[in-house]
């Protein structure tokens, strides 16, 4: 029973954190999009953020044990 309750709490926490993180990323993207002047700048910044995410997401999931 305790294991089931723990699993349910873990799933609830993961979904809440995931939705909050998704909102934060979308808000930060909209803020950044308004501040970047040109198309080339947006492409370069997008590529840099994509490369950073490519390396950081596996590290964070490994640290969290997901």
Contact map, one row per residue, 1 for C-alpha under 8 A:
111110000000000000000000000000000000000000000000000000000000000000
111111000000000000000000000000000000000000000000000000000000000000
111111100000000000000000000000000000000000000000000000000000000000
111111110000000000000000000000000000000000000000000000000000000000
111111111000000000000000000000000000000000000000000000000000000000
011111111100000000000000000000000000000000000000000000000000000000
001111111110000000000000000000000000000000000000000000000000000000
000111111111000000000000000000000000000000000000000000000000000000
000011111111100000000000000000000000000000000000000000000000000000
000001111111110000000000000000000000000000000000000000000000000000
000000111111111000000000000000000000000000000000000000000000000000
000000011111111100000000000000000000000000000000000000000000000000
000000001111111110000000000000000000000000000000000000000000000000
000000000111111111000000000000000000000000000000000000000000000000
000000000011111111100000000000000000000000000000000000000000000000
000000000001111111110000000000000000000000000000000000000000000000
000000000000111111111000000000000000000000000000000000000000000000
000000000000011111111100000000000000000000000000000000000000000000
000000000000001111111110000000000000000000000000000000000000000000
000000000000000111111111000000000000000000000000000000000000000000
000000000000000011111111100000000000000000000000000000000000000000
000000000000000001111111110000000000000000000000000000000000000000
000000000000000000111111111000000000000000000000000000000000000000
000000000000000000011111111100000000000000000000000000000000000000
000000000000000000001111111110000000000000000000000000000000000000
000000000000000000000111111111000000000000000000000000000000000000
000000000000000000000011111111100000000000000000000000000000000000
000000000000000000000001111111110000000000000000000000000000000000
000000000000000000000000111111111000000000000000000000000000000000
000000000000000000000000011111111100000000000000000000000000000000
000000000000000000000000001111111110000000000000000000000000000000
000000000000000000000000000111111111000000000000000000000000000000
000000000000000000000000000011111111000001000000000000000000000000
000000000000000000000000000001111111100000000000000000000000000000
000000000000000000000000000000111111100000000000000000000000000000
000000000000000000000000000000011111110011000000000000000000000000
000000000000000000000000000000000111111011000000000000000000000000
000000000000000000000000000000000001111111000000000000000000000000
000000000000000000000000000000000000111111100000000000000000000000
000000000000000000000000000000000000011111110000000000000000000000
000000000000000000000000000000000001111111111000000000000000000000
000000000000000000000000000000001001111111111100000000000000000000
000000000000000000000000000000000000001111111110000000000000000000
000000000000000000000000000000000000000111111111000000000000000000
000000000000000000000000000000000000000011111111100000000000000000
000000000000000000000000000000000000000001111111110000000000000000
000000000000000000000000000000000000000000111111111000000000000000
000000000000000000000000000000000000000000011111111100000000000000
000000000000000000000000000000000000000000001111111110000000000000
000000000000000000000000000000000000000000000111111111000000000000
000000000000000000000000000000000000000000000011111111100000000000
000000000000000000000000000000000000000000000001111111110000000000
000000000000000000000000000000000000000000000000111111111000000000
000000000000000000000000000000000000000000000000011111111100000000
000000000000000000000000000000000000000000000000001111111110000000
000000000000000000000000000000000000000000000000000111111111000000
000000000000000000000000000000000000000000000000000011111111100000
000000000000000000000000000000000000000000000000000001111111110000
000000000000000000000000000000000000000000000000000000111111111000
000000000000000000000000000000000000000000000000000000011111111100
000000000000000000000000000000000000000000000000000000001111111111
000000000000000000000000000000000000000000000000000000000111111111
000000000000000000000000000000000000000000000000000000000011111110
000000000000000000000000000000000000000000000000000000000001111111
000000000000000000000000000000000000000000000000000000000000111111
000000000000000000000000000000000000000000000000000000000000110111
